Amino acid sequence: MKLHLEFRHLRTIRAIHECGGLARAADRLNITQSALSHQVKNLEAQIGVDLFVRRSKPMRLSPAGQRLLRLAEQVLPQVEAVEQDFAGLKSGKTGRLHIAIECHACFEWLFPVLEQFRRAWPEVDVDIRPGLQFQALPALEREEVDLVVSSDPEAMPGVEFAPLFDYEPVFLASSAHPLAGRTHIDAADFVGQTLITYPVERARLDVFNQLLTPAGIEPAQIRQVELTAVILLLVASNRGVAVLPDWVVREVRYNSDYVTRPLTETGLTRRLYAAIRQDDASKPFMSHVLRLMRTEPLKLQRRSEDA
């Protein structure tokens, strides 16, 4: 015997068992009592056995009916959970937001963003992957991540780069450093210097792709450090110089251990982007996280100025 069992059959068995009769079960299922009775008879004809003890009040399941009820109690909660998930996805209340970051320094403003986002969208699965040990943008195309924070937009089919905010790469040195008296720092000033950077390839470091590489300048030594706090410690100890985004150096701008200077006489300006798949752009939670990403650095700037 090949049984053609549908979800509606399981819902029928469960409703009649819980309601104790056809009339109330039909009301719960929003169908007529006649249609419900016809459905039960067709199912019994297919199985070849009775599913209910007809003369009992309330209606009582037969052994075969009990077996189907156990199946309904196993299957229907899972089906209903999936239906709720799909409803949440359709309404934009649930989903996944896995973020890859191509800069260490972004964590300072990103964590407050995600804390606000978590409170507003508790059903969205959030994760962060530092985009340094893998290729973040290809991972976005493969749907391994959902958003990439990057300062290097490129033409990619199905991907859009949403502008977030502009920032300034700033030179940072100890107040005892020989360059501390300069009003600005040019590429040639890095000759003979120990440059402390994040462990990132040169093409993704602003100081190289915007200043040193075009000028053909090479520092005497490059020291790679994972943590921003350690970079600041080494610079304050006059163990080298660094170039960091302005949202990082705001925290030490009024600290007498450091000096900050613009790169070149006019300063350099870079723009940060959020790369997302075009299919995700209309999701409500994606629009919200982009708004938060644009406003949080402004809050950091105001707090720094107030301090």
C-alpha positions as CSV (number, residue, x, y, z in Angstrom):
1,M,0.0,0.0,0.0
2,K,1.3,3.4,-1.0
3,L,-0.1,6.1,1.4
4,H,-0.7,9.6,0.1
5,L,-0.6,11.5,3.3
6,E,-0.9,15.3,3.4
7,F,-0.3,17.9,6.1
8,R,-4.1,18.6,6.1
9,H,-4.7,15.0,7.1
10,L,-2.5,15.3,10.1
11,R,-4.1,18.6,11.1
12,T,-7.5,17.0,10.8
13,I,-6.6,14.1,13.1
14,R,-5.1,16.4,15.7
15,A,-8.1,18.8,15.6
16,I,-10.7,16.1,16.0
17,H,-8.7,14.5,18.9
18,E,-8.3,17.9,20.7
19,C,-11.9,19.1,20.0
20,G,-13.6,15.8,20.7
21,G,-15.9,15.9,17.7
22,L,-16.4,16.9,14.1
23,A,-18.3,20.1,14.6
24,R,-15.8,21.9,16.8
25,A,-12.9,20.5,14.8
26,A,-14.5,21.9,11.6
27,D,-14.8,25.3,13.2
28,R,-11.1,25.3,14.2
29,L,-10.0,24.3,10.7
30,N,-12.4,26.8,9.1
31,I,-14.1,24.2,6.9
32,T,-17.6,22.7,6.9
33,Q,-18.4,19.7,9.0
34,S,-19.5,17.8,5.8
35,A,-16.2,18.5,4.1
36,L,-14.3,17.4,7.2
37,S,-16.3,14.2,7.5
38,H,-15.7,13.5,3.8
39,Q,-11.9,14.0,4.3
40,V,-11.8,11.5,7.1
41,K,-13.8,8.9,5.1
42,N,-11.4,9.3,2.1
43,L,-8.4,8.9,4.4
44,E,-9.9,5.8,6.0
45,A,-10.7,4.3,2.6
46,Q,-7.1,4.9,1.5
47,I,-5.7,3.3,4.7
48,G,-8.3,0.5,4.9
49,V,-9.0,0.9,8.6
50,D,-11.1,3.1,10.9
51,L,-9.3,6.1,12.5
52,F,-12.0,6.8,15.1
53,V,-14.4,4.9,17.3
54,R,-17.6,6.4,15.9
55,R,-20.0,5.7,18.7
56,S,-17.9,7.1,21.5
57,K,-18.5,10.6,22.9
58,P,-16.3,12.5,22.6
59,M,-14.9,10.9,19.5
60,R,-12.0,8.6,20.3
61,L,-9.1,7.6,18.1
62,S,-8.7,4.0,17.1
63,P,-5.2,2.4,17.4
64,A,-4.6,3.5,13.7
65,G,-5.7,7.0,14.6
66,Q,-3.4,7.1,17.6
67,R,-0.5,6.2,15.3
68,L,-1.4,9.1,13.0
69,L,-1.8,11.4,16.0
70,R,1.8,10.6,17.1
71,L,3.0,11.4,13.7
72,A,1.0,14.7,13.6
73,E,2.5,15.7,17.0
74,Q,6.0,15.1,15.7
75,V,5.7,16.7,12.2
76,L,3.2,19.6,12.6
77,P,5.2,21.6,15.2
78,Q,8.2,21.5,12.8
79,V,6.1,22.5,9.8
80,E,4.5,25.3,11.8
81,A,8.0,26.5,13.0
82,V,9.1,26.7,9.3
83,E,5.9,28.6,8.4
84,Q,6.7,31.1,11.1
85,D,10.3,31.4,9.8
86,F,9.0,32.0,6.3
87,A,6.5,34.6,7.5
88,G,9.3,36.3,9.4
89,L,11.5,36.3,6.3
90,K,8.7,37.7,4.2
91,S,8.0,40.5,6.6
92,G,11.7,41.2,7.1
93,K,11.7,40.4,10.8
94,T,14.1,37.4,10.6
95,G,17.1,36.6,8.5
96,R,20.9,36.4,8.6
97,L,23.4,39.2,8.8
98,H,26.9,37.8,8.6
99,I,29.5,40.6,8.2
100,A,33.0,40.5,6.9
101,I,35.3,43.4,7.8
102,E,38.4,44.4,5.8
103,C,39.8,46.7,8.5
104,H,40.7,46.1,12.1
105,A,39.9,49.6,13.1
106,C,36.2,49.3,12.1
107,F,35.4,47.3,15.2
108,E,35.4,50.5,17.3
109,W,32.3,52.0,15.6
110,L,30.8,48.7,14.5
111,F,30.2,47.1,17.9
112,P,27.9,49.9,19.1
113,V,26.0,49.6,15.7
114,L,25.4,45.9,16.2
115,E,24.3,46.4,19.8
116,Q,21.6,48.8,18.6
117,F,20.8,46.5,15.8
118,R,20.4,43.5,18.1
119,R,17.9,45.2,20.2
120,A,15.8,46.3,17.2
121,W,16.1,42.9,15.3
122,P,16.5,40.2,17.9
123,E,15.4,37.4,15.5
124,V,18.2,38.2,12.9
125,D,21.3,36.0,13.2
126,V,24.3,38.3,13.5
127,D,27.9,37.2,13.1
128,I,31.2,39.0,12.3
129,R,34.1,37.5,10.4
130,P,37.3,39.5,10.1
131,G,37.9,39.6,6.4
132,L,41.6,39.2,6.6
133,Q,42.2,35.5,6.3
134,F,39.9,35.0,3.3
135,Q,38.6,36.9,0.3
136,A,35.6,38.8,1.6
137,L,34.0,40.0,-1.6
138,P,34.0,36.6,-3.3
139,A,32.5,35.2,-0.1
140,L,29.8,37.8,-0.5
141,E,29.1,36.5,-4.0
142,R,29.0,32.9,-2.7
143,E,26.5,34.0,0.0
144,E,28.9,32.9,2.8
145,V,28.6,36.5,4.2
146,D,25.9,39.1,3.7
147,L,27.8,42.4,4.1
148,V,31.4,43.4,3.6
149,V,32.8,46.7,5.1
150,S,35.4,47.9,2.6
151,S,37.1,51.0,1.3
152,D,37.8,49.5,-2.1
153,P,34.7,49.3,-4.2
154,E,34.9,47.3,-7.5
155,A,32.5,46.4,-10.2
156,M,30.8,43.1,-9.3
157,P,27.6,41.7,-10.9
158,G,24.8,41.5,-8.4
159,V,26.7,43.4,-5.8
160,E,26.2,47.1,-4.8
161,F,28.5,49.3,-2.7
162,A,26.5,51.5,-0.4
163,P,28.4,54.6,0.7
164,L,28.7,54.8,4.5
165,F,30.9,57.8,5.4
166,D,34.1,59.6,4.6
167,Y,37.1,59.4,6.9
168,E,40.6,60.7,7.0
169,P,43.7,58.5,7.4
170,V,45.8,60.4,10.0
171,F,49.5,60.2,10.9
172,L,50.2,59.3,14.5
173,A,53.5,59.6,16.4
174,S,54.9,60.0,19.8
175,S,55.1,63.6,21.0
176,A,58.8,63.0,21.4
177,H,59.2,61.9,17.7
178,P,61.3,64.1,15.4
179,L,58.3,64.6,13.1
180,A,56.1,65.9,15.9
181,G,56.9,69.5,15.0
182,R,55.6,69.1,11.4
183,T,52.3,70.7,10.4
184,H,51.7,67.8,8.0
185,I,53.4,64.6,6.8
186,D,54.4,63.9,3.2
187,A,55.4,60.5,1.7
188,A,59.1,61.4,1.9
189,D,58.9,61.7,5.7
190,F,58.4,58.0,6.0
191,V,61.9,57.3,4.7
192,G,63.9,55.7,7.6
193,Q,60.8,55.2,9.7
194,T,59.4,52.1,11.4
195,L,55.8,52.0,10.2
196,I,53.4,50.0,12.4
197,T,50.4,48.6,10.5
198,Y,47.7,46.0,10.9
199,P,48.6,42.6,9.4
200,V,47.0,43.4,6.0
201,E,48.4,43.3,2.5
202,R,49.8,46.7,1.3
203,A,47.1,47.1,-1.3
204,R,44.5,47.4,1.4
205,L,46.3,49.9,3.6
206,D,45.5,53.5,3.0
207,V,49.0,54.7,3.8
208,F,50.4,52.6,1.0
209,N,47.8,52.7,-1.7
210,Q,47.1,56.5,-1.2
211,L,50.5,57.8,-0.4
212,L,53.7,55.7,-0.3
213,T,53.2,53.4,-3.3
214,P,52.4,56.2,-5.8
215,A,55.4,58.1,-4.5
216,G,57.7,55.1,-4.7
217,I,58.6,55.4,-1.0
218,E,59.6,52.5,1.2
219,P,59.8,52.8,5.1
220,A,62.9,51.4,6.8
221,Q,60.8,48.8,8.6
222,I,57.2,47.6,8.7
223,R,55.9,46.1,12.0
224,Q,52.6,44.4,11.8
225,V,50.3,44.3,14.9
226,E,46.9,42.9,15.3
227,L,45.4,45.1,18.0
228,T,44.7,48.9,17.8
229,A,45.5,49.2,21.5
230,V,49.0,47.7,21.0
231,I,49.7,50.0,18.0
232,L,48.8,53.0,20.2
233,L,51.1,51.6,23.0
234,L,54.0,51.2,20.6
235,V,53.6,54.6,19.1
236,A,53.4,56.3,22.6
237,S,56.7,54.4,23.4
238,N,58.3,55.9,20.3
239,R,58.8,52.5,18.7
240,G,57.4,53.6,15.4
241,V,54.7,55.7,13.6
242,A,51.3,54.7,12.3
243,V,48.6,55.8,10.0
244,L,45.1,55.2,11.4
245,P,41.5,56.3,10.6
246,D,40.4,59.5,12.2
247,W,37.8,57.7,14.3
248,V,40.7,55.9,16.1
249,V,43.0,58.9,16.7
250,R,40.1,61.0,18.1
251,E,40.5,59.0,21.3
252,V,44.1,60.1,21.7
253,R,44.1,63.5,20.0
254,Y,44.2,65.4,23.3
255,N,46.6,62.9,24.9
256,S,50.0,64.6,25.4
257,D,51.8,61.3,24.6
258,Y,50.8,61.6,21.0
259,V,50.7,64.0,18.0
260,T,48.4,63.6,15.1
261,R,49.0,65.2,11.7
262,P,47.3,65.2,8.3
263,L,48.9,63.3,5.4
264,T,49.9,65.9,2.8
265,E,49.2,69.5,3.2
266,T,45.6,69.2,2.2
267,G,44.9,65.9,3.9
268,L,43.6,62.6,2.4
269,T,40.0,61.6,2.4
270,R,38.7,58.0,1.9
271,R,35.2,56.6,1.8
272,L,34.0,53.5,3.5
273,Y,31.3,51.3,1.8
274,A,29.1,48.4,2.7
275,A,29.0,45.8,0.0
276,I,25.8,43.9,-0.2
277,R,24.0,41.7,-2.7
278,Q,21.4,43.6,-4.7
279,D,18.8,41.0,-3.8
280,D,19.2,41.9,-0.1
281,A,19.1,45.7,-0.5
282,S,15.3,45.8,0.0
283,K,15.3,43.8,3.3
284,P,14.1,46.1,6.1
285,F,16.8,44.9,8.5
286,M,19.5,45.5,5.9
287,S,18.3,49.1,5.4
288,H,18.3,49.6,9.1
289,V,21.9,48.4,9.7
290,L,23.1,50.6,6.9
291,R,21.5,53.7,8.5
292,L,23.1,52.8,11.9
293,M,26.5,52.4,10.2
294,R,26.2,55.8,8.7
295,T,25.2,57.6,11.9
296,E,27.4,55.9,14.6
297,P,30.7,57.5,13.5
298,L,29.0,60.9,13.7
299,K,28.0,60.1,17.3
300,L,31.6,59.1,18.1
301,Q,32.9,62.4,16.6
302,R,30.4,64.4,18.7
303,R,31.3,62.5,21.9
304,S,35.0,63.2,21.2
305,E,34.4,66.9,20.6
306,D,32.4,67.2,23.7
307,A,35.1,65.6,25.7
